[in-house]
Each structure stands twice: as structure tokens, then as C-alpha cells.
């Protein structure tokens, strides 16, 4: 029984390591977003989620996607763009990807006829996958499953490049709680907040893809990732979490505060 218990714990940890940003990263993104919600948007979100914070639901989809009920969302966490392929020319996944899924959830949330249950589901999904869009390996190659097949060593431990970017660099850079991540990173003046949150979904995806391209080049298979790499790349983690949070706030404010609709990073449904 003891052996079974420890094996079960080990497998659980391995599965958790495959999640984008890990729990702490997604919570930090949601916390940053929540800090920038207008009172009107926050009130509307509280009503849809029965008072639960978006932070409460930030990681929900990583577990839900592994259940039969929500298995259809498995491909919604990423968009694969292989080496040498332009973003615009990447083959579409027939099951959807992170960008098409974001648009689909916004379409639901923009439809006044959608019932509360469906709106809540769309909102939970949107909160999570907006964070996913900013994890570089979620714009990775289809040929290596988003770097899951790129074997590397992290402080001497065998792992893969995707897992390193999910949590290892984040945890190696700072041992902060998710709320500390949010408080420490979210210090930009308002004009810089607007500049970071500017652009469209495709702009953000291309930006993340550009980062992924550099990571593939600088952390090829067999790389030994240690102190220097953590120091070099922690600022990128910080940057991407802040971007994810500020952009999520922009999306939610434009959806749930009528005075902010003109600031939408998408074409609102009429």
C-alpha cells in the first residue's frame, strides 16, 4: 500500500508539471487581472460566478480537460506553430486552439441570450486559456508536442523543456506566493499598463511565438539548465505573467463594462 501511495503521488506530480504555468502562474495572472477590473466588470463577474473570484477558477480547466465531460477542450490550451512556419500559415487544428477558443468564449459571453451556466463555463475557460496564450511553449512545435519531447536537465534532473517553462523557472526564480507575484510585478504606471495590454489576440500569440523561437534556439535538446539559465529567463516569466494579467483584465472589462467596450481586443458581437 505504501508503494502504491508513493507511486500515485509521483504520477500526480508529473501530471501537474505538464500544466501551463503551474497553478501559481495561473493564479498570479488572474490576481493581476482582478486588480484591474472596473467595479462594473467585477460586479458582473461576481454575479456569473456566484461570488467566486476568477482566481478560484484560474486552474480549473487543466483538471477539467482530462475528464470525459470536458475532453473537447484539450487542444484549447495551445496553438502549435512548427519551426520555419509563419504564424498565419500554421495548419489549423480541427479541434480548435487557444486563439480560436478565446474567440469562441467571447462570442458566448457577448450573447445576451446565453444562460448563466454556459456563461460561467465560458468565463472559466477564458480566464485559463488567456494565461496559456502567454506560456511560450504553448506556441511550440507540433512535431515535439510543444517541447514535451525536448529532453533537458534542470539542475541535473531529467525533464523536458515544456515542464521547465510550466513551473521550474518560475519557482526557481522566486519563491513567492501567487499574490506576491501579482503585487510585486503589477507596478506599471497607467500609460504603460495600456501599452502592455494593447493589441489583438493574434498580436499576443505572435509575440509569444517569437519568445518560443528564441527558447528553442537557446535551450535545445540535451541542454543543462541551471542557475545561469534561471537568472537569464526569470525576467521573461515575469514579463509574460504581467502581460497575461493585464490583457485578461482588458478582455474582461471590455466584456462586462459597457463603458469599456471600445477598448476590446476583438470585434464585439453585435
C-alpha positions in Angstrom: 0.0 0.0 0.0 2.9 2.4 0.8 4.5 1.7 -2.5 1.2 2.3 -4.3 0.7 5.6 -2.4 4.1 6.9 -3.3 3.7 5.9 -7.0 0.3 7.6 -7.0 1.8 10.8 -5.6 4.7 10.7 -8.1 2.3 10.3 -11.0 0.1 13.2 -9.7 3.1 15.5 -9.5 4.2 14.5 -13.1 0.8 15.3 -14.4 0.7 18.6 -12.5 4.1 19.6 -14.0 2.6 19.3 -17.5 0.1 22.2 -16.8 0.8 25.6 -18.3 2.4 28.0 -15.8 1.6 25.6 -13.0 -1.1 26.6 -10.5 0.9 29.5 -9.1 1.4 31.2 -12.5 -2.3 31.0 -13.5 -3.3 32.3 -10.1 -0.9 35.2 -10.4 -2.3 36.1 -13.8 -5.8 36.0 -12.5 -4.9 38.1 -9.5 -3.2 40.8 -11.6 -6.3 40.8 -13.8 -8.6 41.1 -10.8 -6.6 44.1 -9.6 -7.5 45.9 -12.8 -11.2 45.1 -13.1 -13.6 48.0 -13.1 -16.2 47.9 -10.4 -18.9 47.3 -13.0 -17.0 44.4 -14.6 -16.2 42.9 -11.2 -19.8 43.0 -10.1 -21.0 41.3 -13.3 -18.3 38.6 -13.0 -19.2 38.0 -9.3 -22.8 37.5 -10.4 -21.9 35.0 -13.1 -19.5 33.0 -10.8 -21.7 33.3 -7.6 -19.2 35.4 -5.8 -16.2 33.1 -6.6 -13.1 35.0 -7.6 -11.6 34.4 -11.0 -8.5 33.3 -9.1 -10.6 30.4 -7.7 -11.2 29.1 -11.2 -7.9 30.0 -12.8 -6.6 26.4 -12.8 -9.9 24.6 -13.2 -9.5 23.8 -16.9 -6.2 22.0 -16.5 -8.1 19.3 -14.5 -11.4 19.5 -16.3 -9.7 18.9 -19.7 -8.8 15.4 -18.5 -12.3 14.5 -17.7 -14.8 13.0 -20.3 -17.2 15.9 -19.9 -14.6 18.5 -21.0 -12.2 16.4 -23.1 -13.2 18.5 -26.1 -11.1 21.4 -24.6 -7.8 19.5 -24.6 -6.4 21.3 -27.7 -7.7 24.7 -26.5 -4.6 25.3 -24.2 -2.1 25.9 -27.1 -1.5 26.6 -30.7 1.2 24.7 -32.5 3.5 26.5 -35.0 6.3 24.4 -36.3 9.8 25.7 -37.0 10.1 27.8 -40.1 6.3 28.2 -40.4 4.7 31.6 -40.3 2.0 32.1 -37.7 -0.6 32.9 -40.4 0.3 29.7 -42.3 0.3 27.3 -39.4 -2.2 24.4 -40.1 -5.4 24.9 -38.1 -6.2 22.2 -35.5 -9.7 20.9 -36.4 -10.4 20.6 -32.7 -9.6 24.2 -32.1 -6.6 26.0 -30.4 -6.1 28.6 -27.8 -6.8 31.6 -30.1 -9.9 30.2 -31.7 -11.1 29.1 -28.2 -10.7 32.6 -26.8 -12.8 34.0 -29.6 -15.5 31.3 -29.1 -15.8 32.1 -25.4 -16.0 35.8 -26.0 -18.8 35.2 -28.6 -20.7 33.3 -25.9 -20.1 35.9 -23.3 -21.2 38.7 -25.7 -24.5 37.0 -26.4 -27.2 38.2 -24.1 -29.3 35.1 -24.7 -26.7 32.8 -23.2 -27.8 31.3 -19.9 -25.8 31.8 -16.7 -24.4 28.2 -16.6 -23.0 28.5 -20.1 -21.7 32.0 -19.4 -19.9 30.7 -16.3 -18.3 27.9 -18.2 -17.1 30.3 -21.0 -15.7 32.7 -18.4 -13.8 29.9 -16.5 -12.3 28.7 -19.8 -11.4 32.2 -21.0 -9.6 33.1 -17.7 -7.4 30.0 -18.0 -6.6 30.0 -21.7 -5.7 33.7 -21.8 -2.9 32.7 -19.3 -2.0 29.7 -21.6 -1.5 32.0 -24.5 1.4 33.7 -22.7 3.3 30.5 -21.8 5.9 30.3 -24.6 5.8 26.5 -25.0 2.1 26.7 -25.7 3.1 28.2 -29.0 5.6 25.4 -29.5 6.1 22.9 -32.3 3.5 20.2 -33.1 6.4 17.9 -34.0 7.6 17.7 -30.4 4.3 18.3 -28.7 5.1 21.8 -27.6 8.5 20.8 -26.3 7.2 17.9 -24.2 9.6 15.7 -26.3 12.6 18.0 -25.9 14.6 16.3 -23.2 16.7 18.6 -21.0 18.2 18.6 -17.5 17.1 21.0 -14.8 19.7 21.1 -12.0 20.7 17.6 -13.0 17.1 16.2 -13.1 15.8 14.7 -16.3 12.8 16.6 -17.5 11.5 18.3 -20.7 11.6 21.8 -22.0 7.8 22.2 -21.6 7.8 21.3 -17.9 10.7 23.7 -17.3 8.6 26.5 -18.7 5.4 25.5 -16.9 6.8 25.8 -13.4 10.5 25.2 -12.9 11.9 28.5 -14.0 9.0 30.3 -12.3 9.7 28.5 -9.0 13.5 28.7 -9.4 13.3 32.5 -10.0 11.2 33.4 -7.0 9.6 31.5 -4.1 6.8 34.0 -3.9 3.1 33.2 -3.4 0.8 34.0 -6.3 -0.4 37.1 -4.5 3.2 38.2 -4.0 3.9 37.7 -7.7 1.0 39.9 -8.5 1.8 42.6 -6.1 5.5 42.8 -7.0 5.0 42.7 -10.8 1.9 44.9 -11.1 3.6 48.3 -10.6 3.4 49.9 -14.0 2.0 53.4 -14.4 -1.3 53.5 -16.1 0.0 54.6 -19.5 2.4 51.6 -19.5 -0.5 49.3 -18.5 -2.4 50.4 -21.5 0.6 49.9 -23.8 1.2 46.3 -22.5 -2.5 45.4 -22.9 -2.7 46.9 -26.4 -3.0 44.7 -29.5 -5.1 41.8 -30.6 -5.2 38.1 -29.8 -3.1 37.3 -32.9 -0.6 40.0 -31.9 -0.2 38.5 -28.5 0.1 35.0 -30.0 2.8 36.1 -32.4 4.7 37.8 -29.5 4.6 34.6 -27.5 5.7 32.6 -30.6 8.7 34.9 -31.0 9.8 34.1 -27.5 9.3 30.4 -28.1 11.5 30.6 -31.1 14.4 32.0 -29.1 13.9 29.5 -26.3 14.1 26.6 -28.8 17.3 28.0 -30.1 18.9 28.7 -26.7 17.6 25.6 -24.9 17.9 22.7 -27.4 17.5 19.0 -26.5 20.2 18.0 -24.1 20.6 21.4 -22.5 21.7 21.6 -18.9 19.6 24.3 -17.3 20.8 25.6 -14.0 21.5 28.9 -12.1 22.5 31.0 -15.1 19.5 30.0 -17.2 17.1 30.6 -14.4 18.6 34.1 -13.9 18.5 34.9 -17.6 15.0 33.7 -18.2 13.1 34.7 -15.0 12.5 38.2 -16.4 10.7 36.7 -19.3 8.5 34.7 -17.0 7.8 37.9 -15.1 7.0 39.8 -18.3 4.6 37.1 -19.6 2.7 36.7 -16.3 2.2 40.5 -16.2 1.2 40.6 -19.8 -1.3 37.8 -19.3 -2.9 39.5 -16.3 -3.2 43.0 -17.8 -4.6 41.6 -21.1 -7.1 39.4 -19.3 -8.3 42.5 -17.4 -8.7 44.3 -20.7 -10.7 41.5 -22.2 -13.0 41.1 -19.1 -13.5 44.9 -18.7 -14.5 45.2 -22.4 -16.9 42.3 -22.0 -18.6 43.3 -18.7 -18.4 47.1 -18.5 -20.3 48.9 -21.3 -18.1 51.9 -21.0 -15.0 49.8 -21.9 -16.3 48.0 -25.0 -14.5 50.4 -27.3 -11.3 49.0 -25.8 -11.9 45.4 -26.8 -9.0 43.4 -28.3 -11.6 41.7 -30.5 -14.6 42.6 -32.6 -17.6 42.6 -30.3 -20.6 40.6 -31.3 -23.4 43.0 -32.3 
